[in-house]
Amino acid sequence: MSILISSIKTSIKRLSLSFTKESGLAGFFFFLVLCSWYILRPVRNEMAVQNSDILPYLLGIGAFVMLLLNPIYSWLASRRNLKGVLVGCYSFFILNLLIFILLWKFFNLSSAIWLSQIFYIWCNVYSFFVVSIFWVVIINLFRGEGAANFFGVIAAGGSLGAFLGSEISKQLASTFNESGIIFFTLISIIFLMLALATGLILLRRFESVEGIDEAAGGTSFDALQNLISSSQIRSIGLYMYFWTAMMTIHWVTSIEIVNSWSSDGGNRIIFFTKIEQTVTILTLFTQFFLTSVIIRFAGPKTILMFYGLLFMGAYIGYYLNPSIGFVFVITIILRLFEYGINKPTRELVFSYLKRTDRYKSTVMVDTFLVRMGDFSGSGFILFSKSFGLAFSQVPLFAIPFAACLAMLGYKIPPKEKISN
């Protein structure tokens, strides 16, 4: 009994260490970033439904765009410090959003199907880059074994932002049929601008950290070279590739079910928003009170490995019960595990990487390899369907790849010990 009480006291003490001015400001930074993205996310999902017949090709184009953008980003990171990287990347995406408004409203291209396809591709690029750049800042400011205390709280700020963004998107759903993306993008721009300002304030609080004002150095192709030469980066890259492929198989399968359930775009946006908000409430509690405890108790190896087992269960469920209710439940479970436990664990692993990899390799993995995973996952479904398989049967054939994900997860964690 005394051991249990001592363990509880230790957990409460570590939890209290998670809340600092810096972690609170970082959490607010993430709040604004994810609010900006989650306003657009249900619209992105609706564009996916509208283009479900060519979704694998759109994902393939998205992966190619990521490949083109990574050397450009690496060039910027080689020559600019964290402040320059943050300002350059976020300003670029704010400009992109303004261009979409011009095309949609003032050039009267709202009915152009190709614009909706480009917007879907761009949203995928946007979502991964703005979040990845955020984490580049965080893993360079919060490092070492103490980072385990902060990442849950920081991620919780993002969950609050996701909830607000989803709620704003739900309230704007009625405007979609008449105004399309206009209101969604305008409000998203405001939150991204606020995120940029908050990120700059956070960086000022870490001015005394050694090397914080220095550029990463190197060349535009460091990330690609390290992916080939470093076994640790390769393991991380393959894990992210398989994880995204598994998630995409789940995603495309669920899209088929949602498309059969309702033909009304507004209803589908509301359904997607309800999922996001449910995930956010559950994830928020996990991130505030459980994430750091779970990471220390279970350890990175167990957490990263468990993802493969979770996907196996999801795929069997799609075969046994391909219903809208199962889509709702399994999507919540997968995202709760991703945002509440797995993502903070991965970022903790990233914080142990050397400087160049923290700037460049993490972005390469989070963008290009993740998009390649999307493309491969959707291609797997397309290839499987060509043999006449029902969409609920296809995920069963992905179970061996989920096992590969579990094995890779066991190999990834850093050599440095995370103290108990």
Buried (B, 14 or more C-beta within 10 A) or exposed (E): EEEEEEEEEEBEEBBEBBEBEBBBBBBBBBBBBBBBBBBBBBBBBBBBBBBBEBBBBBBBBBBBBBBEBBBEBBBBBBBBBBBBBBBBBBEBBBEBBEEBBEBBBEEEBBEEEEBBBBBBBBBBBBBBBBBBBBBBBBBBBBBEBEBBBBBBBBBBBBBBBBBBBBBBBBEBBEBBEEBBBBBBBBBBBBBBBBBBEBBBEBBEEBEEEEEBEEBBEBBBBBBBBBBEEBEBBBBBBBBBBBBBBBBBBBBBBBBBBBBEBBEEBBEBBBBBBBBBBBBBEBBBBBBBBBBBBBBBEBBBBBBBBBBBBBBBEBBEBBBEEBBBEBBBBBBBBBBBBBBBBBBBBBBBBBBBBEEBBBBBBBBBBBBBBBBBBBBBBBBBBBBBBEEEBEBBBBBBBBBEBBBBBBEBBBBBBBEEEBEE
